[in-house]
Amino acid sequence: MKFRRYLALSIVVLLAVFALQNFNVLTVRFFAWSFQIPQALLIAFSGLLGLLVGWLFGATRPSSK
């Protein structure tokens, strides 16, 4: 594996450990909606959303090869 894969795997593991240590229930308010969600799920969802956005913008970038 390359360095970038090890780095990505390390970040995912650290994100998972952090999320599992923060399992309090939070109230999330977004515009007119309000709902309760465990903090760990919110952290995991935010991390996955960031991964998806990074992947989408990385996929649209022209190749440097």
mmCIF file of the N, C-alpha and C atoms, coordinates in Angstrom:
data_MODEL
# 
_entry.id   MODEL 
# 
loop_
_atom_site.group_PDB 
_atom_site.id 
_atom_site.type_symbol 
_atom_site.label_atom_id 
_atom_site.label_alt_id 
_atom_site.label_comp_id 
_atom_site.label_asym_id 
_atom_site.label_entity_id 
_atom_site.label_seq_id 
_atom_site.pdbx_PDB_ins_code 
_atom_site.Cartn_x 
_atom_site.Cartn_y 
_atom_site.Cartn_z 
_atom_site.occupancy 
_atom_site.B_iso_or_equiv 
_atom_site.pdbx_formal_charge 
_atom_site.auth_seq_id 
_atom_site.auth_comp_id 
_atom_site.auth_asym_id 
_atom_site.auth_atom_id 
_atom_site.pdbx_PDB_model_num 
ATOM 1   N N  . MET A 1 1  ? 0.832   -1.188 0.000   1.00 0.00 ? 1  MET A N  1 
ATOM 2   C CA . MET A 1 1  ? 0.000   0.000  0.000   1.00 0.00 ? 1  MET A CA 1 
ATOM 3   C C  . MET A 1 1  ? 0.873   1.246  0.000   1.00 0.00 ? 1  MET A C  1 
ATOM 4   N N  . LYS A 1 2  ? 0.326   2.281  -0.535  1.00 0.00 ? 2  LYS A N  1 
ATOM 5   C CA . LYS A 1 2  ? 1.073   3.528  -0.580  1.00 0.00 ? 2  LYS A CA 1 
ATOM 6   C C  . LYS A 1 2  ? 0.828   4.342  0.679   1.00 0.00 ? 2  LYS A C  1 
ATOM 7   N N  . PHE A 1 3  ? 1.629   5.383  0.837   1.00 0.00 ? 3  PHE A N  1 
ATOM 8   C CA . PHE A 1 3  ? 1.545   6.249  2.013   1.00 0.00 ? 3  PHE A CA 1 
ATOM 9   C C  . PHE A 1 3  ? 0.156   6.866  2.156   1.00 0.00 ? 3  PHE A C  1 
ATOM 10  N N  . ARG A 1 4  ? -0.440  7.291  1.057   1.00 0.00 ? 4  ARG A N  1 
ATOM 11  C CA . ARG A 1 4  ? -1.764  7.925  1.118   1.00 0.00 ? 4  ARG A CA 1 
ATOM 12  C C  . ARG A 1 4  ? -2.820  6.964  1.653   1.00 0.00 ? 4  ARG A C  1 
ATOM 13  N N  . ARG A 1 5  ? -2.716  5.701  1.310   1.00 0.00 ? 5  ARG A N  1 
ATOM 14  C CA . ARG A 1 5  ? -3.685  4.720  1.810   1.00 0.00 ? 5  ARG A CA 1 
ATOM 15  C C  . ARG A 1 5  ? -3.520  4.501  3.304   1.00 0.00 ? 5  ARG A C  1 
ATOM 16  N N  . TYR A 1 6  ? -2.273  4.434  3.772   1.00 0.00 ? 6  TYR A N  1 
ATOM 17  C CA . TYR A 1 6  ? -2.028  4.304  5.204   1.00 0.00 ? 6  TYR A CA 1 
ATOM 18  C C  . TYR A 1 6  ? -2.545  5.534  5.947   1.00 0.00 ? 6  TYR A C  1 
ATOM 19  N N  . LEU A 1 7  ? -2.328  6.694  5.387   1.00 0.00 ? 7  LEU A N  1 
ATOM 20  C CA . LEU A 1 7  ? -2.794  7.920  6.000   1.00 0.00 ? 7  LEU A CA 1 
ATOM 21  C C  . LEU A 1 7  ? -4.324  7.944  6.060   1.00 0.00 ? 7  LEU A C  1 
ATOM 22  N N  . ALA A 1 8  ? -4.972  7.582  4.968   1.00 0.00 ? 8  ALA A N  1 
ATOM 23  C CA . ALA A 1 8  ? -6.440  7.553  4.937   1.00 0.00 ? 8  ALA A CA 1 
ATOM 24  C C  . ALA A 1 8  ? -6.980  6.533  5.931   1.00 0.00 ? 8  ALA A C  1 
ATOM 25  N N  . LEU A 1 9  ? -6.376  5.360  5.990   1.00 0.00 ? 9  LEU A N  1 
ATOM 26  C CA . LEU A 1 9  ? -6.807  4.334  6.936   1.00 0.00 ? 9  LEU A CA 1 
ATOM 27  C C  . LEU A 1 9  ? -6.623  4.799  8.373   1.00 0.00 ? 9  LEU A C  1 
ATOM 28  N N  . SER A 1 10 ? -5.526  5.469  8.663   1.00 0.00 ? 10 SER A N  1 
ATOM 29  C CA . SER A 1 10 ? -5.281  5.994  10.008  1.00 0.00 ? 10 SER A CA 1 
ATOM 30  C C  . SER A 1 10 ? -6.324  7.031  10.394  1.00 0.00 ? 10 SER A C  1 
ATOM 31  N N  . ILE A 1 11 ? -6.675  7.903  9.465   1.00 0.00 ? 11 ILE A N  1 
ATOM 32  C CA . ILE A 1 11 ? -7.680  8.928  9.738   1.00 0.00 ? 11 ILE A CA 1 
ATOM 33  C C  . ILE A 1 11 ? -9.039  8.292  10.002  1.00 0.00 ? 11 ILE A C  1 
ATOM 34  N N  . VAL A 1 12 ? -9.402  7.289  9.222   1.00 0.00 ? 12 VAL A N  1 
ATOM 35  C CA . VAL A 1 12 ? -10.679 6.604  9.419   1.00 0.00 ? 12 VAL A CA 1 
ATOM 36  C C  . VAL A 1 12 ? -10.718 5.924  10.785  1.00 0.00 ? 12 VAL A C  1 
ATOM 37  N N  . VAL A 1 13 ? -9.635  5.270  11.175  1.00 0.00 ? 13 VAL A N  1 
ATOM 38  C CA . VAL A 1 13 ? -9.586  4.607  12.480  1.00 0.00 ? 13 VAL A CA 1 
ATOM 39  C C  . VAL A 1 13 ? -9.692  5.629  13.607  1.00 0.00 ? 13 VAL A C  1 
ATOM 40  N N  . LEU A 1 14 ? -8.965  6.728  13.505  1.00 0.00 ? 14 LEU A N  1 
ATOM 41  C CA . LEU A 1 14 ? -9.041  7.772  14.532  1.00 0.00 ? 14 LEU A CA 1 
ATOM 42  C C  . LEU A 1 14 ? -10.441 8.379  14.594  1.00 0.00 ? 14 LEU A C  1 
ATOM 43  N N  . LEU A 1 15 ? -11.077 8.579  13.466  1.00 0.00 ? 15 LEU A N  1 
ATOM 44  C CA . LEU A 1 15 ? -12.440 9.105  13.430  1.00 0.00 ? 15 LEU A CA 1 
ATOM 45  C C  . LEU A 1 15 ? -13.404 8.134  14.100  1.00 0.00 ? 15 LEU A C  1 
ATOM 46  N N  . ALA A 1 16 ? -13.234 6.847  13.856  1.00 0.00 ? 16 ALA A N  1 
ATOM 47  C CA . ALA A 1 16 ? -14.108 5.842  14.469  1.00 0.00 ? 16 ALA A CA 1 
ATOM 48  C C  . ALA A 1 16 ? -13.922 5.799  15.984  1.00 0.00 ? 16 ALA A C  1 
ATOM 49  N N  . VAL A 1 17 ? -12.688 5.842  16.450  1.00 0.00 ? 17 VAL A N  1 
ATOM 50  C CA . VAL A 1 17 ? -12.424 5.830  17.897  1.00 0.00 ? 17 VAL A CA 1 
ATOM 51  C C  . VAL A 1 17 ? -13.018 7.076  18.550  1.00 0.00 ? 17 VAL A C  1 
ATOM 52  N N  . PHE A 1 18 ? -12.827 8.219  17.937  1.00 0.00 ? 18 PHE A N  1 
ATOM 53  C CA . PHE A 1 18 ? -13.377 9.465  18.470  1.00 0.00 ? 18 PHE A CA 1 
ATOM 54  C C  . PHE A 1 18 ? -14.899 9.413  18.517  1.00 0.00 ? 18 PHE A C  1 
ATOM 55  N N  . ALA A 1 19 ? -15.506 8.900  17.477  1.00 0.00 ? 19 ALA A N  1 
ATOM 56  C CA . ALA A 1 19 ? -16.969 8.830  17.418  1.00 0.00 ? 19 ALA A CA 1 
ATOM 57  C C  . ALA A 1 19 ? -17.508 7.891  18.482  1.00 0.00 ? 19 ALA A C  1 
ATOM 58  N N  . LEU A 1 20 ? -16.870 6.758  18.691  1.00 0.00 ? 20 LEU A N  1 
ATOM 59  C CA . LEU A 1 20 ? -17.350 5.792  19.666  1.00 0.00 ? 20 LEU A CA 1 
ATOM 60  C C  . LEU A 1 20 ? -17.194 6.280  21.108  1.00 0.00 ? 20 LEU A C  1 
ATOM 61  N N  . GLN A 1 21 ? -16.285 7.197  21.339  1.00 0.00 ? 21 GLN A N  1 
ATOM 62  C CA . GLN A 1 21 ? -16.104 7.749  22.676  1.00 0.00 ? 21 GLN A CA 1 
ATOM 63  C C  . GLN A 1 21 ? -17.067 8.894  22.964  1.00 0.00 ? 21 GLN A C  1 
ATOM 64  N N  . ASN A 1 22 ? -17.806 9.328  21.964  1.00 0.00 ? 22 ASN A N  1 
ATOM 65  C CA . ASN A 1 22 ? -18.736 10.445 22.117  1.00 0.00 ? 22 ASN A CA 1 
ATOM 66  C C  . ASN A 1 22 ? -20.131 9.993  21.714  1.00 0.00 ? 22 ASN A C  1 
ATOM 67  N N  . PHE A 1 23 ? -20.777 9.240  22.579  1.00 0.00 ? 23 PHE A N  1 
ATOM 68  C CA . PHE A 1 23 ? -22.073 8.660  22.223  1.00 0.00 ? 23 PHE A CA 1 
ATOM 69  C C  . PHE A 1 23 ? -23.225 9.325  22.981  1.00 0.00 ? 23 PHE A C  1 
ATOM 70  N N  . ASN A 1 24 ? -23.108 10.612 23.277  1.00 0.00 ? 24 ASN A N  1 
ATOM 71  C CA . ASN A 1 24 ? -24.192 11.368 23.904  1.00 0.00 ? 24 ASN A CA 1 
ATOM 72  C C  . ASN A 1 24 ? -25.248 11.695 22.855  1.00 0.00 ? 24 ASN A C  1 
ATOM 73  N N  . VAL A 1 25 ? -26.484 11.882 23.299  1.00 0.00 ? 25 VAL A N  1 
ATOM 74  C CA . VAL A 1 25 ? -27.563 12.246 22.381  1.00 0.00 ? 25 VAL A CA 1 
ATOM 75  C C  . VAL A 1 25 ? -27.605 13.766 22.263  1.00 0.00 ? 25 VAL A C  1 
ATOM 76  N N  . LEU A 1 26 ? -27.609 14.255 21.021  1.00 0.00 ? 26 LEU A N  1 
ATOM 77  C CA . LEU A 1 26 ? -27.640 15.685 20.754  1.00 0.00 ? 26 LEU A CA 1 
ATOM 78  C C  . LEU A 1 26 ? -28.921 16.057 20.028  1.00 0.00 ? 26 LEU A C  1 
ATOM 79  N N  . THR A 1 27 ? -29.355 17.298 20.195  1.00 0.00 ? 27 THR A N  1 
ATOM 80  C CA . THR A 1 27 ? -30.464 17.827 19.412  1.00 0.00 ? 27 THR A CA 1 
ATOM 81  C C  . THR A 1 27 ? -29.866 18.639 18.272  1.00 0.00 ? 27 THR A C  1 
ATOM 82  N N  . VAL A 1 28 ? -30.202 18.263 17.056  1.00 0.00 ? 28 VAL A N  1 
ATOM 83  C CA . VAL A 1 28 ? -29.699 18.945 15.866  1.00 0.00 ? 28 VAL A CA 1 
ATOM 84  C C  . VAL A 1 28 ? -30.830 19.778 15.289  1.00 0.00 ? 28 VAL A C  1 
ATOM 85  N N  . ARG A 1 29 ? -30.555 21.047 15.049  1.00 0.00 ? 29 ARG A N  1 
ATOM 86  C CA . ARG A 1 29 ? -31.534 21.937 14.440  1.00 0.00 ? 29 ARG A CA 1 
ATOM 87  C C  . ARG A 1 29 ? -30.994 22.398 13.102  1.00 0.00 ? 29 ARG A C  1 
ATOM 88  N N  . PHE A 1 30 ? -31.761 22.187 12.058  1.00 0.00 ? 30 PHE A N  1 
ATOM 89  C CA . PHE A 1 30 ? -31.369 22.590 10.706  1.00 0.00 ? 30 PHE A CA 1 
ATOM 90  C C  . PHE A 1 30 ? -32.584 23.183 10.031  1.00 0.00 ? 30 PHE A C  1 
ATOM 91  N N  . PHE A 1 31 ? -32.539 24.494 9.798   1.00 0.00 ? 31 PHE A N  1 
ATOM 92  C CA . PHE A 1 31 ? -33.683 25.253 9.280   1.00 0.00 ? 31 PHE A CA 1 
ATOM 93  C C  . PHE A 1 31 ? -34.914 24.962 10.131  1.00 0.00 ? 31 PHE A C  1 
ATOM 94  N N  . ALA A 1 32 ? -35.961 24.366 9.567   1.00 0.00 ? 32 ALA A N  1 
ATOM 95  C CA . ALA A 1 32 ? -37.198 24.118 10.310  1.00 0.00 ? 32 ALA A CA 1 
ATOM 96  C C  . ALA A 1 32 ? -37.191 22.762 11.004  1.00 0.00 ? 32 ALA A C  1 
ATOM 97  N N  . TRP A 1 33 ? -36.227 21.921 10.732  1.00 0.00 ? 33 TRP A N  1 
ATOM 98  C CA . TRP A 1 33 ? -36.179 20.579 11.303  1.00 0.00 ? 33 TRP A CA 1 
ATOM 99  C C  . TRP A 1 33 ? -35.418 20.573 12.616  1.00 0.00 ? 33 TRP A C  1 
ATOM 100 N N  . SER A 1 34 ? -35.824 19.680 13.483  1.00 0.00 ? 34 SER A N  1 
ATOM 101 C CA . SER A 1 34 ? -35.142 19.468 14.745  1.00 0.00 ? 34 SER A CA 1 
ATOM 102 C C  . SER A 1 34 ? -35.270 17.983 15.086  1.00 0.00 ? 34 SER A C  1 
ATOM 103 N N  . PHE A 1 35 ? -34.139 17.333 15.344  1.00 0.00 ? 35 PHE A N  1 
ATOM 104 C CA . PHE A 1 35 ? -34.178 15.916 15.679  1.00 0.00 ? 35 PHE A CA 1 
ATOM 105 C C  . PHE A 1 35 ? -33.035 15.581 16.605  1.00 0.00 ? 35 PHE A C  1 
ATOM 106 N N  . GLN A 1 36 ? -33.163 14.459 17.310  1.00 0.00 ? 36 GLN A N  1 
ATOM 107 C CA . GLN A 1 36 ? -32.121 13.996 18.217  1.00 0.00 ? 36 GLN A CA 1 
ATOM 108 C C  . GLN A 1 36 ? -31.382 12.833 17.579  1.00 0.00 ? 36 GLN A C  1 
ATOM 109 N N  . ILE A 1 37 ? -30.057 12.852 17.737  1.00 0.00 ? 37 ILE A N  1 
ATOM 110 C CA . ILE A 1 37 ? -29.205 11.834 17.134  1.00 0.00 ? 37 ILE A CA 1 
ATOM 111 C C  . ILE A 1 37 ? -27.998 11.624 18.052  1.00 0.00 ? 37 ILE A C  1 
ATOM 112 N N  . PRO A 1 38 ? -27.519 10.404 18.174  1.00 0.00 ? 38 PRO A N  1 
ATOM 113 C CA . PRO A 1 38 ? -26.291 10.192 18.959  1.00 0.00 ? 38 PRO A CA 1 
ATOM 114 C C  . PRO A 1 38 ? -25.114 10.948 18.329  1.00 0.00 ? 38 PRO A C  1 
ATOM 115 N N  . GLN A 1 39 ? -24.290 11.511 19.179  1.00 0.00 ? 39 GLN A N  1 
ATOM 116 C CA . GLN A 1 39 ? -23.158 12.309 18.724  1.00 0.00 ? 39 GLN A CA 1 
ATOM 117 C C  . GLN A 1 39 ? -22.229 11.489 17.828  1.00 0.00 ? 39 GLN A C  1 
ATOM 118 N N  . ALA A 1 40 ? -22.064 10.212 18.124  1.00 0.00 ? 40 ALA A N  1 
ATOM 119 C CA . ALA A 1 40 ? -21.192 9.354  17.320  1.00 0.00 ? 40 ALA A CA 1 
ATOM 120 C C  . ALA A 1 40 ? -21.710 9.238  15.886  1.00 0.00 ? 40 ALA A C  1 
ATOM 121 N N  . LEU A 1 41 ? -23.021 9.119  15.728  1.00 0.00 ? 41 LEU A N  1 
ATOM 122 C CA . LEU A 1 41 ? -23.574 9.039  14.376  1.00 0.00 ? 41 LEU A CA 1 
ATOM 123 C C  . LEU A 1 41 ? -23.410 10.352 13.631  1.00 0.00 ? 41 LEU A C  1 
ATOM 124 N N  . LEU A 1 42 ? -23.555 11.459 14.328  1.00 0.00 ? 42 LEU A N  1 
ATOM 125 C CA . LEU A 1 42 ? -23.364 12.761 13.703  1.00 0.00 ? 42 LEU A CA 1 
ATOM 126 C C  . LEU A 1 42 ? -21.920 12.934 13.247  1.00 0.00 ? 42 LEU A C  1 
ATOM 127 N N  . ILE A 1 43 ? -20.985 12.507 14.072  1.00 0.00 ? 43 ILE A N  1 
ATOM 128 C CA . ILE A 1 43 ? -19.565 12.588 13.715  1.00 0.00 ? 43 ILE A CA 1 
ATOM 129 C C  . ILE A 1 43 ? -19.268 11.684 12.517  1.00 0.00 ? 43 ILE A C  1 
ATOM 130 N N  . ALA A 1 44 ? -19.783 10.457 12.552  1.00 0.00 ? 44 ALA A N  1 
ATOM 131 C CA . ALA A 1 44 ? -19.552 9.525  11.442  1.00 0.00 ? 44 ALA A CA 1 
ATOM 132 C C  . ALA A 1 44 ? -20.182 10.048 10.152  1.00 0.00 ? 44 ALA A C  1 
ATOM 133 N N  . PHE A 1 45 ? -21.405 10.573 10.245  1.00 0.00 ? 45 PHE A N  1 
ATOM 134 C CA . PHE A 1 45 ? -22.069 11.121 9.060   1.00 0.00 ? 45 PHE A CA 1 
ATOM 135 C C  . PHE A 1 45 ? -21.291 12.305 8.495   1.00 0.00 ? 45 PHE A C  1 
ATOM 136 N N  . SER A 1 46 ? -20.805 13.169 9.366   1.00 0.00 ? 46 SER A N  1 
ATOM 137 C CA . SER A 1 46 ? -20.026 14.322 8.916   1.00 0.00 ? 46 SER A CA 1 
ATOM 138 C C  . SER A 1 46 ? -18.725 13.875 8.245   1.00 0.00 ? 46 SER A C  1 
ATOM 139 N N  . GLY A 1 47 ? -18.084 12.868 8.823   1.00 0.00 ? 47 GLY A N  1 
ATOM 140 C CA . GLY A 1 47 ? -16.856 12.337 8.215   1.00 0.00 ? 47 GLY A CA 1 
ATOM 141 C C  . GLY A 1 47 ? -17.114 11.719 6.855   1.00 0.00 ? 47 GLY A C  1 
ATOM 142 N N  . LEU A 1 48 ? -18.182 10.959 6.737   1.00 0.00 ? 48 LEU A N  1 
ATOM 143 C CA . LEU A 1 48 ? -18.523 10.353 5.447   1.00 0.00 ? 48 LEU A CA 1 
ATOM 144 C C  . LEU A 1 48 ? -18.908 11.405 4.420   1.00 0.00 ? 48 LEU A C  1 
ATOM 145 N N  . LEU A 1 49 ? -19.625 12.445 4.853   1.00 0.00 ? 49 LEU A N  1 
ATOM 146 C CA . LEU A 1 49 ? -19.981 13.523 3.946   1.00 0.00 ? 49 LEU A CA 1 
ATOM 147 C C  . LEU A 1 49 ? -18.726 14.245 3.456   1.00 0.00 ? 49 LEU A C  1 
ATOM 148 N N  . GLY A 1 50 ? -17.782 14.480 4.353   1.00 0.00 ? 50 GLY A N  1 
ATOM 149 C CA . GLY A 1 50 ? -16.511 15.096 3.959   1.00 0.00 ? 50 GLY A CA 1 
ATOM 150 C C  . GLY A 1 50 ? -15.723 14.220 3.001   1.00 0.00 ? 50 GLY A C  1 
ATOM 151 N N  . LEU A 1 51 ? -15.739 12.913 3.240   1.00 0.00 ? 51 LEU A N  1 
ATOM 152 C CA . LEU A 1 51 ? -15.069 11.970 2.347   1.00 0.00 ? 51 LEU A CA 1 
ATOM 153 C C  . LEU A 1 51 ? -15.697 12.008 0.959   1.00 0.00 ? 51 LEU A C  1 
ATOM 154 N N  . LEU A 1 52 ? -17.031 12.020 0.915   1.00 0.00 ? 52 LEU A N  1 
ATOM 155 C CA . LEU A 1 52 ? -17.743 12.061 -0.359  1.00 0.00 ? 52 LEU A CA 1 
ATOM 156 C C  . LEU A 1 52 ? -17.454 13.347 -1.127  1.00 0.00 ? 52 LEU A C  1 
ATOM 157 N N  . VAL A 1 53 ? -17.487 14.488 -0.443  1.00 0.00 ? 53 VAL A N  1 
ATOM 158 C CA . VAL A 1 53 ? -17.211 15.769 -1.099  1.00 0.00 ? 53 VAL A CA 1 
ATOM 159 C C  . VAL A 1 53 ? -15.770 15.803 -1.603  1.00 0.00 ? 53 VAL A C  1 
ATOM 160 N N  . GLY A 1 54 ? -14.827 15.338 -0.786  1.00 0.00 ? 54 GLY A N  1 
ATOM 161 C CA . GLY A 1 54 ? -13.431 15.297 -1.224  1.00 0.00 ? 54 GLY A CA 1 
ATOM 162 C C  . GLY A 1 54 ? -13.234 14.388 -2.415  1.00 0.00 ? 54 GLY A C  1 
ATOM 163 N N  . TRP A 1 55 ? -13.917 13.250 -2.415  1.00 0.00 ? 55 TRP A N  1 
ATOM 164 C CA . TRP A 1 55 ? -13.802 12.324 -3.535  1.00 0.00 ? 55 TRP A CA 1 
ATOM 165 C C  . TRP A 1 55 ? -14.393 12.926 -4.804  1.00 0.00 ? 55 TRP A C  1 
ATOM 166 N N  . LEU A 1 56 ? -15.539 13.588 -4.674  1.00 0.00 ? 56 LEU A N  1 
ATOM 167 C CA . LEU A 1 56 ? -16.172 14.197 -5.842  1.00 0.00 ? 56 LEU A CA 1 
ATOM 168 C C  . LEU A 1 56 ? -15.310 15.302 -6.433  1.00 0.00 ? 56 LEU A C  1 
ATOM 169 N N  . PHE A 1 57 ? -14.751 16.159 -5.586  1.00 0.00 ? 57 PHE A N  1 
ATOM 170 C CA . PHE A 1 57 ? -13.907 17.234 -6.103  1.00 0.00 ? 57 PHE A CA 1 
ATOM 171 C C  . PHE A 1 57 ? -12.571 16.696 -6.611  1.00 0.00 ? 57 PHE A C  1 
ATOM 172 N N  . GLY A 1 58 ? -12.074 15.628 -6.000  1.00 0.00 ? 58 GLY A N  1 
ATOM 173 C CA . GLY A 1 58 ? -10.844 15.005 -6.475  1.00 0.00 ? 58 GLY A CA 1 
ATOM 174 C C  . GLY A 1 58 ? -11.048 14.305 -7.805  1.00 0.00 ? 58 GLY A C  1 
ATOM 175 N N  . ALA A 1 59 ? -12.243 13.752 -8.022  1.00 0.00 ? 59 ALA A N  1 
ATOM 176 C CA . ALA A 1 59 ? -12.544 13.049 -9.275  1.00 0.00 ? 59 ALA A CA 1 
ATOM 177 C C  . ALA A 1 59 ? -12.704 14.019 -10.431 1.00 0.00 ? 59 ALA A C  1 
ATOM 178 N N  . THR A 1 60 ? -13.078 15.257 -10.153 1.00 0.00 ? 60 THR A N  1 
ATOM 179 C CA . THR A 1 60 ? -13.275 16.235 -11.218 1.00 0.00 ? 60 THR A CA 1 
ATOM 180 C C  . THR A 1 60 ? -12.005 17.012 -11.543 1.00 0.00 ? 60 THR A C  1 
ATOM 181 N N  . ARG A 1 61 ? -10.962 16.832 -10.715 1.00 0.00 ? 61 ARG A N  1 
ATOM 182 C CA . ARG A 1 61 ? -9.712  17.535 -10.944 1.00 0.00 ? 61 ARG A CA 1 
ATOM 183 C C  . ARG A 1 61 ? -8.964  16.854 -12.093 1.00 0.00 ? 61 ARG A C  1 
ATOM 184 N N  . PRO A 1 62 ? -8.368  17.643 -12.989 1.00 0.00 ? 62 PRO A N  1 
ATOM 185 C CA . PRO A 1 62 ? -7.621  17.020 -14.084 1.00 0.00 ? 62 PRO A CA 1 
ATOM 186 C C  . PRO A 1 62 ? -6.413  16.251 -13.569 1.00 0.00 ? 62 PRO A C  1 
ATOM 187 N N  . SER A 1 63 ? -6.087  15.181 -14.222 1.00 0.00 ? 63 SER A N  1 
ATOM 188 C CA . SER A 1 63 ? -4.967  14.343 -13.823 1.00 0.00 ? 63 SER A CA 1 
ATOM 189 C C  . SER A 1 63 ? -3.643  15.060 -14.104 1.00 0.00 ? 63 SER A C  1 
ATOM 190 N N  . SER A 1 64 ? -2.679  14.883 -13.200 1.00 0.00 ? 64 SER A N  1 
ATOM 191 C CA . SER A 1 64 ? -1.362  15.542 -13.368 1.00 0.00 ? 64 SER A CA 1 
ATOM 192 C C  . SER A 1 64 ? -0.359  14.594 -14.019 1.00 0.00 ? 64 SER A C  1 
ATOM 193 N N  . LYS A 1 65 ? -0.811  13.424 -14.466 1.00 0.00 ? 65 LYS A N  1 
ATOM 194 C CA . LYS A 1 65 ? 0.108   12.457 -15.073 1.00 0.00 ? 65 LYS A CA 1 
ATOM 195 C C  . LYS A 1 65 ? 0.345   12.735 -16.534 1.00 0.00 ? 65 LYS A C  1 
# 
